[in-house]
Amino acid sequence: MFSLRQAAAALLTALSLSSLVCAAEAAYPEHEAKVVIPFKPGGATDIIYRVTSSAAEGTFGASIVPVNMGGAGGVKGARFVKDAPADGYTLLAGHDFLFTTYYGGLSKFTYQAFEPVCLLTQTPNILTVREGLPFSDFRGMVEYAKQNPGKLSITYSPASTGTLFFEELFRRAGVDKKLFRVVTINGTGPQIRALLGGHVDIAMGNVPSALEYVKDGKLKLLGVSADKRLDACPDVPTFRELGVDFSYANNRGIFVVKGTSPAVVEKIAAAYKASLDNPETVKKIENLGSMAVYMGPAEFKKFLDDQDVMYKATFAK
């Protein structure tokens, strides 16, 4: 049994440790942080995180250094962050791959292995087809597929956002996916190149990957999975306008190591929120075909929980 003196000493030790933790949180950040981008340089994901992180540095009070760590569909970089110290100096540039790799059997952890900090952007997806096909709109595509089962091909990566895009689009539209042949190709870039080469007919695209080829007359956009039409392609209807209750975007946000203190999480969130208050940053994001959409830690966590229900239901089929 503790003596009174031992109990007092233990209390003093606890108070001292608490004071040290509070002092460290107040001083945070004391040096640069790194944001791990778990994909190769040059894509829209890479650019968006570089732009927002650079704009966040002024409010953050230290440098936020982007580090590309591609591999395994994002899992390699995510695992690195998951296993880092919970001190707020290692951030994860995370998006929907945290769901698709887990439910697709490529990863043993999901978003729940991290502390959600904030949502930054959403990129609506667009049903994209090659030129030369005998239809010009979504309903025409569906009717052609019904009359010619197995003739049209769709492409997406295994266990990807493309998987969910086509599963949910066809389910909500009442279309049998078996009317289409599936050709699995890894990566949006290679999928678009396959469309351009006539090797496949239909893919999930977006403004950065497809719009320039639409302008050249090589691709067509049949429907956008957003709540409203996009400024970059105002002639493309939303699926809701086409009678299909379907809205789906790629969601990019910031995560930190599980167990990072709430005070540190809030400081990081505030810095990235300030970055999205900058009109120049927002314009750069919009030029990449994305929308600046901020959610703080609590709201982002609720959003992720809701997304998890959708992904689990789709990949469980």
N, C-alpha and C positions, 0 to 999 in steps of 0.2 A: 504494500500500500504506500502511495506517495505521502511524504511528509508535507507540511505546509510550505516549508522552504523549497522542496522539490517542485511542488505545484506552481509556486510563484516563479521559479526559474523557468519552468516550461512555458508559462504564460508570457514571460518576457521574451523568450526565444521566438515564440509564435508571432508576437507583436513586431519583433525586429524583422523577421522574415517577411511579414505582411508589409512593413514599411519599405523594405528593399524592393519588393514587387511593385508597389505603388510608385516608388521613385523611378524604377525602370520603365514603367508604362508612361509616366509623365515625360520622361526624357526621349521616348521613342518618337522618331527613329534616330538612332545615334550614328548610323552609317547607311550606306546604300542598301537597297533591297534588290532582289532579282525577280522578274516575272518569267516563269518557264512557259514557253510557247511550244506545246508538244507536237509541232508540225514543222515541215521544212520552210525556209524563208521564201518570201515572195507572193504567197497566196493572200486572199482577202483576210483570212484569220490573222495571219502574221502582221499585215499592215495595220489592221484595226487596233490590235493590242499595242503596237509600237506608237501609233498616233495618240491613243488615249493615255498610255503610260507616260509619254513625254509631257503631255498637257497636265498630267496629275502631279508632276514633280514639284511645281511651285507651292501648292498647298500641302503636299506631303512633307516637304522640308528636306528631302534628300533625293538622290538619283534612284530611278527605278530602271534597272538594266534588263532589257529583253535578252533571253537566252533560248535559242531554238534547240529542241531536243526531240526530233522526230523519231517515229518508230512504233509499230504495232497499233496503228490507228489512233495514236494519242496516249496509249497505255504506258509507254516507256517514260514519258515526261511526267505523267500523272503519278506514277509509282515513285518517282524521284521526290516529288513534292510531298507525297503522303508520308514518306519515311524521313523527312527533314525535321529539324528542331521546330517546336511550336513557338517561335519567337517573333513571327511577323516579318521575317526577312526573306522568306521564300514564298512567292505567290504562284498560283496556277492560273494560266489562261485557259479556262475550261469551257466546253460547250456540250452539245448533246451526245458527243461520243461517250461521255460518262455513263449514259444510259445504254446506248446501242452496244458498246463493247461488253458490258456486263450481261445484259439479257441475251446477247448473241453468243455468249460463252467464250469471249476473248479476254475477259478480265475477271478477277475475283473480287473486285470492289466497285462500288458505285459512288454517286455524289455524296452519300452519307459518310464516306471516309474523310470528308473535309468540312471545314467551316465555310459556309457560303458568305461572301462579302457583299457583292452587288451584281446585278444584271447591267450590262452596258449597251448591247445592241441586239437587234433582231433582223434576220435576213429572210424575207419571204421567198419561198420556192416557187418555181414556175414550170408548168408542164411544157416541155420543149420537144419539138419534132423536126425531122429533117425535111427539106424541100423535096418536091416531087411525089409526095403521097397524095392519093385521090380524095383528100378532105381538107378543110380549112378551119374547122372549129372542133370543139370538144365533142359535141353531139355527133358530128360527122365521123369522128374517130371511133366512137362507141358503136355506131351503126355499121361501119365498115368492119370492125372486129367481129361483130355478131354474124355478119354475112360471110366473113372469111376467117373462121377460127384458126388460130395458130400461125397466121401469115404475118401479123405485126409482132415486132420484138421490142421489149423494154429492157433497159439496162440499169443496174445499180450495184453498189458494193454490198457484199454479204454483211449482215448485221450492221446496217448503216441507217442514216436518216432517210436515204432513198428507199430502204425497205419499208419504213413506216409510211413514207409519202404515198407510195403506190398501194400498200395494203389499205390504208385509211381512205384514200381517195376513191378507190374502186368500191370499197365496202359502203361508204356513204352515198356513192352514186348508184348503188345497186348493180354494179358491173361485175361479172365473173372474171376474176384475174386469170383463170385458165384459158381464156380466149387469146391470151398473149404468151409468146415465148419469152422466157427470161434469160438474158445474157449477162452474167456477172462480170463486171469490170471494176477494178479498184480505182477510185479517185474521180472527181468531177471533171478535171481536165481531160484525162483519157476517154471518159464517157462522151464528152462533147466532140472530141476528135473522131470517135467511132461514128457518131451521128454524121459529121461532116464527110466522112469517108463512105457513107452508105452501108456500113456494117451492121448498124442497128437503126431502129426507127424512132424510138421514144426514150427520153431521159428526163430526169429532174435537173433543171438548170436554175440559174439565177441571173441577175443583171450583170455581175462581173464576168461570168463565164460565157454567157450566150448573146448578150445584146449586140455586140459588134457584128456577129454573124447574121443576126436578124437584119441589120441595116444593109448588109451585103447581099441579102436575099437568099442566104444559104440555110437558115433555120426559121421556124415559126414558133411563136409563143401562143399557146391555146388557153391558158388560164393561170391566174396567180393565186397562191394560197395566202391571201392577206384579207384584212377587213375592208380595205379600200384599194382602189387602183393606185399603181405606183407612178410617180411623176416621171420616172425614166422611161416608162412604156405605157402611157395613158390609154392606148387603144386596146390593151389586153384586159379582158374582164376578170373579175374575181370569180372564184368558184361559186360563191354565194349568189352572184348575179346569174350564174348558169343553173341555179337551182340545187346546188350541192353544198350542204352545210359543212364546209371544210376550210379551216384556217390553220396553217402550220408554217413555222419559221425556224431557222437555226438560231439558237439563243446563246450569245456569248457573254460570259461573266467572269468575275474574279473569285477565286477560292483561296483559302489558306489552310495550313496544317491543322488537323483536329486538335483541340485543346488550346489554341491561341486565345488569349484573353479577349473578352468582349470590348474592352477599351481600345485595344490595338486594332481589332476588326473595324470598329467605328472610325478610327483615324484613317485607315486605308479606304474605307467606303467614302468618307468625306472628300478625300483627295480625288477619287475617280468621279464623284458627283460634280466636283468643281470643273473637272476636265470636260464634262458634257454640258456645262454652262457656258462654255466657250463656243461662240458661233463658228469659228474657223474649224474647230474639231468636228462639230456636227456636220458642217459642209463636206469635210473630207470623208466622213462616214457615209453620208448620202451619196457621194460620188462613187462609192464602192457598192452601191445598190442595197445598203442597209439602212436601218432606222435607229437613231439614238433613243434608247428606252431604259431609263434608270429605275432600279428597284434597290432599296436598302436591304440590310441583312435579314430582317424579319420577313419582309414582303417577298424577298427572293427565295427564302427557305420555303414559304408557303407555295410559291410558284413551282419550285422544284418538286415538292411533294405531289402537286397536281399533275405535273408532267410524268412523274414516275408511274402514276396509275395508268396513264395512257400508254406508255412504253411497255409496261408489264403486260397489259392486256393484249397489245399487238404482237409481241414476241412470244407470248404463251401459246399462240395459235399453232 
